[in-house]
Amino acid sequence: MNHPFIHQPTQRLIYIILWLVLIVGQVGLVITTGSLEPEHAIADSLVYNLLLMFFSITPYYMINSIGNRFSIKILATNILIPGIMLLAIWLVLAWQILLQLVNDTTYQLFAFEALPYRFAFGMLIYTIITMVYLLLNSLRDIQVKSRRMNELNNLVRDAEINALKAQINPHFLFNSLNSIASLTLSAPGKAREMVVKLSEYMRYVIRRDEREMMALSEEMANINRYLDIEMIRFGDRIEVLNRMAPDCSKARIPNMVLQPVFENAVKHGVYESSETIRIFTRCKLTPNELVMVIANNFDPEAKPAKGKGIGLENIRRRLMLQYNRSDLLQYGKLGNIFTVVLTIPQITSINDSKN
């Protein structure tokens, strides 16, 4: 266990400065009262206080030896009794050193009469320094617990993000495979094209790290693969219109966050209507955020497809976990148009900062 006054430069400097102030103050007090000659006062203060400064390092290790086991018996046997013994050694050792340094009867009488006061002073310093060590240990424990709690929260958040991402509609894959099976007989060329598109799409999905931030251009390229697959299935019933400003391509967005939006457009547009469904996408990039608008028409008379609507709410939850904001996804209907407005802050997200 690293001692705060030995291994930490700032605290070590503060510790030394406080002791120097104490030494100077004690010398000044003794000289002012005329109790000792200046040279004797300096020697007395230096020896006693420098030794006490050295001995005051040891209570830290005594405190660490008991951990969090605080009781009267433990404190007495591990802190109080060793402290009294330590102070006794301090007084005897300082007395012997000063007898060799100061050969003066007046000083020796002063030093002898001051022993009870020195012991009381030493006990006060010992108590204060012990309380300081206890406080530092408590602060250290709080920091450790806080760091562990943050790590746990990060793990929980990552697990929840992974769980949300795992809910991407698996029916797309099943339907695509069924369509490929059908096309192998009626249109082998389209079946081959669909297999290539599907393999490229799945390769992108599988190889991406769950927390990775991607360029919008890469995400849209994969969205286009997805839409190409659906267009092979549904033909001219899907029309895709993109109005993407050139500077939007460099924007960073969470991996696969757009997928549920376009799945929702296909599911509640194409699946529920026999008319052509247009999916319109545009974006705007500012220094602080990317704003994307994805809109599609739908048949308001059609019977809604089965589903719990978790796709868009999953996006909202992911963005909340990643950016700690609940206002980044807005969606609603106006007439026969369903619109999603997605805002992605162009700053380091909580999870992106760990990459």
C-alpha positions in Angstrom: 0.0 0.0 0.0 1.6 3.3 -1.1 2.0 5.8 1.7 0.3 9.1 0.8 3.2 11.2 2.3 5.9 9.1 0.7 4.7 8.1 -2.7 2.6 11.1 -3.6 4.7 14.2 -4.3 2.0 16.8 -3.6 0.9 15.3 -0.3 4.6 14.7 0.6 5.4 18.4 0.0 2.4 19.5 2.1 3.4 17.2 4.9 7.0 18.6 5.0 5.8 22.2 4.8 3.4 21.7 7.8 6.2 20.3 9.9 8.6 23.1 9.0 5.9 25.6 10.0 5.5 23.7 13.3 9.3 23.7 13.9 9.6 27.5 13.1 6.6 28.3 15.3 7.9 26.3 18.2 11.4 27.9 18.0 9.8 31.4 17.9 7.6 30.7 20.9 10.4 29.3 23.0 12.7 32.2 22.1 10.0 34.8 22.7 9.2 33.5 26.2 13.0 33.5 27.0 12.9 29.9 28.1 16.0 28.9 26.1 18.9 30.3 24.2 18.2 30.6 20.5 20.6 27.9 19.5 19.2 25.5 22.2 15.7 26.3 21.1 16.5 25.5 17.5 18.3 22.2 18.4 15.4 21.2 20.7 12.7 21.9 18.1 14.6 20.3 15.2 15.4 17.0 17.0 12.0 16.5 18.6 9.9 17.5 15.6 12.0 15.8 12.9 11.9 12.5 14.9 8.2 12.9 15.4 7.7 13.7 11.7 9.5 10.4 10.9 7.6 8.4 13.5 4.2 9.9 12.3 4.6 7.9 9.1 4.0 4.6 10.9 0.4 5.0 12.0 -0.7 4.7 8.3 0.5 1.1 8.2 -1.1 0.3 11.6 -4.4 1.6 10.2 -4.1 -0.5 7.0 -3.4 -3.6 9.1 -6.9 -3.5 10.6 -8.8 -2.7 7.4 -12.4 -1.9 8.1 -12.5 -3.9 11.4 -13.2 -1.0 13.8 -13.9 -1.8 17.5 -12.6 -0.6 20.8 -10.5 -3.7 21.3 -9.0 -3.5 17.8 -8.3 0.2 18.0 -6.7 -0.2 21.4 -4.4 -3.1 20.5 -3.5 -1.9 17.0 -3.6 1.9 17.3 -3.6 3.2 20.9 -1.1 0.9 22.6 1.4 0.9 19.7 1.0 4.7 19.6 2.0 5.1 23.2 5.0 2.8 22.8 6.0 4.8 19.7 5.8 8.1 21.6 7.8 6.7 24.5 10.6 5.6 22.0 10.4 9.1 20.4 10.9 10.9 23.8 13.8 8.6 24.9 15.5 8.8 21.6 15.2 12.6 21.3 16.3 13.0 24.9 19.5 11.0 24.3 20.3 12.8 21.1 19.9 16.2 22.8 22.0 15.2 25.8 24.9 14.7 23.3 24.2 17.8 21.4 23.4 20.3 24.2 25.7 20.1 27.2 23.9 22.7 29.3 22.4 22.2 32.7 19.7 24.9 32.2 18.5 23.2 29.0 18.6 19.8 30.5 16.4 20.9 33.4 14.0 22.6 30.9 13.9 19.4 28.8 13.2 17.2 31.8 10.3 19.4 33.1 8.9 19.6 29.6 8.6 15.8 29.1 4.9 15.6 30.2 4.0 18.4 27.9 5.9 16.9 25.1 4.1 13.6 25.6 0.8 15.4 25.5 1.9 17.2 22.4 3.1 14.0 20.8 -0.2 12.3 21.6 -2.1 15.2 20.0 0.0 15.0 16.9 -0.4 11.2 16.8 -4.2 11.5 17.1 -4.4 14.2 14.4 -2.2 12.3 12.0 -4.2 9.1 12.7 -7.4 10.9 11.9 -5.8 12.3 8.7 -4.8 8.8 7.6 -8.3 7.5 8.3 -9.8 10.3 6.2 -7.4 9.7 3.4 -8.2 5.9 3.4 -11.9 6.7 3.4 -11.5 9.0 0.4 -9.4 6.4 -1.3 -12.1 3.7 -0.7 -14.8 6.1 -2.0 -12.8 6.6 -5.2 -12.2 2.9 -5.6 -15.9 2.2 -5.1 -16.9 5.0 -7.5 -14.5 3.7 -10.1 -15.8 0.2 -9.8 -19.4 1.4 -9.9 -18.6 3.3 -13.1 -17.0 0.2 -14.6 -20.1 -1.8 -13.6 -22.4 0.8 -15.1 -20.4 0.7 -18.3 -20.6 -3.1 -18.5 -24.4 -2.9 -17.9 -24.8 -0.2 -20.5 -22.7 -2.2 -23.0 -24.7 -5.3 -22.3 -28.0 -3.4 -22.8 -26.8 -1.9 -26.0 -25.8 -5.3 -27.3 -29.2 -6.7 -26.3 -30.9 -3.8 -28.1 -28.8 -4.4 -31.2 -29.5 -8.1 -31.1 -33.2 -7.3 -31.6 -32.7 -6.2 -35.3 -35.6 -8.0 -37.1 -34.4 -11.5 -38.0 -37.4 -11.9 -40.3 -35.5 -9.9 -42.9 -32.9 -12.7 -43.1 -35.6 -15.4 -43.2 -37.6 -13.6 -45.9 -34.5 -12.9 -48.0 -33.6 -16.6 -47.9 -37.1 -17.6 -48.9 -37.0 -15.1 -51.8 -33.7 -16.4 -53.0 -35.2 -19.9 -52.9 -38.1 -18.8 -55.1 -35.9 -16.8 -57.5 -33.6 -19.7 -58.2 -36.3 -21.2 -60.4 -38.0 -18.1 -61.8 -35.1 -15.7 -62.1 -31.7 -17.2 -61.4 -29.9 -14.0 -62.2 -31.8 -12.1 -59.6 -31.3 -14.9 -57.1 -27.5 -14.7 -57.6 -27.6 -10.9 -57.3 -29.6 -11.2 -54.1 -27.1 -13.7 -52.6 -24.2 -11.3 -53.3 -26.1 -8.4 -51.8 -27.1 -10.4 -48.8 -23.6 -11.7 -48.2 -22.2 -8.2 -48.3 -24.8 -6.9 -46.0 -24.3 -9.7 -43.4 -20.5 -9.4 -43.7 -20.9 -5.7 -42.7 -23.3 -6.5 -39.8 -21.2 -9.3 -38.4 -17.7 -7.7 -38.5 -18.6 -4.4 -36.8 -17.8 -3.9 -33.1 -20.9 -3.2 -31.1 -19.7 0.1 -29.7 -18.0 1.3 -32.9 -18.8 4.7 -34.4 -19.1 4.6 -38.1 -19.0 7.2 -40.9 -22.4 7.9 -42.3 -21.2 7.0 -45.7 -20.4 3.5 -44.6 -23.7 3.1 -42.8 -25.7 4.4 -45.8 -23.8 2.1 -48.1 -25.0 -0.9 -46.0 -28.5 0.6 -45.8 -28.5 0.7 -49.6 -27.5 -3.0 -49.7 -30.5 -3.7 -47.5 -32.8 -1.7 -49.7 -31.4 -3.3 -52.9 -32.3 -6.7 -51.4 -35.8 -5.5 -50.7 -36.1 -3.9 -54.1 -35.2 -7.3 -55.7 -38.0 -8.8 -53.6 -40.6 -6.1 -54.3 -39.5 -4.7 -57.6 -40.9 -1.2 -58.4 -43.0 -1.2 -55.3 -40.0 0.5 -53.6 -38.5 3.8 -54.6 -35.6 5.3 -52.8 -34.8 9.0 -52.9 -31.7 10.3 -51.2 -30.9 14.0 -50.7 -27.6 13.7 -48.8 -25.4 16.8 -48.5 -21.8 15.9 -49.4 -20.5 17.0 -46.0 -22.8 14.6 -44.3 -20.8 11.6 -45.4 -18.0 12.3 -42.8 -20.4 12.5 -39.9 -20.1 9.8 -37.2 -23.0 7.7 -36.1 -23.5 4.6 -33.9 -23.1 1.4 -35.8 -26.4 -0.1 -37.2 -28.5 2.7 -35.6 -30.2 3.4 -39.0 -31.2 -0.2 -39.7 -34.5 -0.3 -37.7 -35.6 3.0 -39.2 -35.5 1.6 -42.8 -36.8 -1.7 -41.7 -39.8 0.1 -40.2 -40.3 2.0 -43.5 -40.3 -1.2 -45.5 -42.5 -3.2 -43.0 -45.2 -0.6 -42.5 -44.9 0.8 -46.0 -44.3 -1.9 -48.6 -45.7 -4.8 -46.6 -49.0 -3.0 -46.0 -49.6 -1.4 -49.4 -49.8 -2.5 -53.0 -48.8 1.0 -54.2 -45.3 2.3 -54.7 -43.7 3.3 -51.4 -41.1 6.1 -51.6 -38.5 6.3 -48.9 -37.0 9.7 -48.7 -33.8 10.5 -46.8 -32.0 13.8 -46.3 -29.5 15.1 -43.8 -27.9 18.3 -42.5 -24.6 18.5 -40.7 -23.6 21.2 -38.3 -20.5 21.4 -36.2 -22.3 20.0 -33.2 -24.8 17.5 -34.7 -26.1 15.5 -37.6 -29.8 15.7 -38.3 -31.3 13.0 -40.5 -34.9 12.9 -41.8 -36.3 9.6 -43.1 -39.8 9.7 -44.4 -42.0 7.2 -46.2 -45.6 7.2 -47.5 -47.9 4.4 -46.4 -51.5 3.3 -46.9 -53.5 4.7 -44.0 -56.4 2.3 -44.8 -54.2 -0.8 -44.6 -54.4 -3.1 -41.6 -51.2 -2.5 -39.5 -48.7 -5.3 -39.6 -48.1 -7.2 -36.4 -45.3 -6.0 -34.2 -44.7 -4.3 -30.9 -42.9 -1.3 -32.4 -39.7 -2.0 -30.5 -37.4 -1.0 -33.3 -37.6 2.7 -33.0 -37.8 2.6 -29.2 -34.6 0.5 -29.3 -32.9 3.4 -31.2 -34.1 5.9 -28.6 -32.8 3.7 -25.8 -29.4 3.2 -27.5 -29.0 6.9 -28.0 -30.0 7.6 -24.4 -27.4 5.1 -23.2 -24.7 6.5 -25.6 -25.3 10.2 -25.3 -27.4 10.6 -22.1 -30.1 12.5 -24.0 -33.7 11.5 -24.6 -34.5 14.0 -27.4 -32.4 12.5 -30.2 -35.2 10.5 -31.9 -38.6 12.0 -32.9 -41.2 10.3 -35.1 -44.8 10.6 -36.1 -47.5 10.5 -38.8 -48.9 13.3 -40.8 -51.5 12.2 -43.3 -50.1 9.3 -45.2 -46.5 10.2 -44.4 -44.5 8.7 -41.6 -41.4 10.7 -40.6 -38.4 9.9 -38.4 -36.0 12.7 -37.3 -32.8 11.4 -36.0 -30.2 13.7 -34.3 -26.7 12.4 -33.7 -24.3 14.7 -31.6 -21.0 15.1 -33.4 -19.0 14.8 -30.1 -17.4 11.8 -28.4 -20.2 9.6 -27.0 -19.8 7.7 -23.7 -19.1 4.4 -25.5 -17.0 5.9 -28.3 -14.6 7.3 -25.8 -13.6 3.8 -24.7 -12.4 2.8 -28.2 
